[in-house]
Amino acid sequence: MAEIPEILPYPRDVLVWDRKQQEWFQAHLTNILVDQPLEELKWTNTGVATDVTPDTDKEIDIHYAQRVAIQIDSTHGSNTSTDIDINVEATLDGATWDTIPYAERNIGDAEIKTFLLEVSVQKIRLRLDNNNGATTAYVTARVLVVK
């Protein structure tokens, strides 16, 4: 058998031995899923408002993603809002963003909710609506992208 050549560093690129041709060929596996670093977004001290950006705004690349899970957490001790929407805005080209949410979830006080997102867009970003008058929202959203 021939010596095994060096494999490229990206974990989905593999070399396969072709018995008939007696040579190695490069293949691309689609069943290997690679977790990306967990993205964490926070909203602190948010009064009644809509379309609020997180304290540190991020555009999250989900191009080529297999799965995306978003977890919303309102268990912060200072949160008093019982009616919070997390809106997911999307872009197909990286420039034109949704004006109506691509996906949205509602959460109350002291709750944690995880949901899956359909992956057919290039990037996403999250926005918060605090729908409850005279309250303050403290929310964390965690986004896990698997490529």
Secondary structure, DSSP 8 states (H G I E B T S, - for coil): --------SSTTEEEEEETTTTEEEEEE-SS---B---EEEEEEEE-SEEEE--SS---EE-TT-SEEEEEEE---TT---S-EEEEEEEESSSS-B-SS-SEEEEE-TT-EEEEEE---SSEEEEEEEE-STT--EEEEEEEEEE-
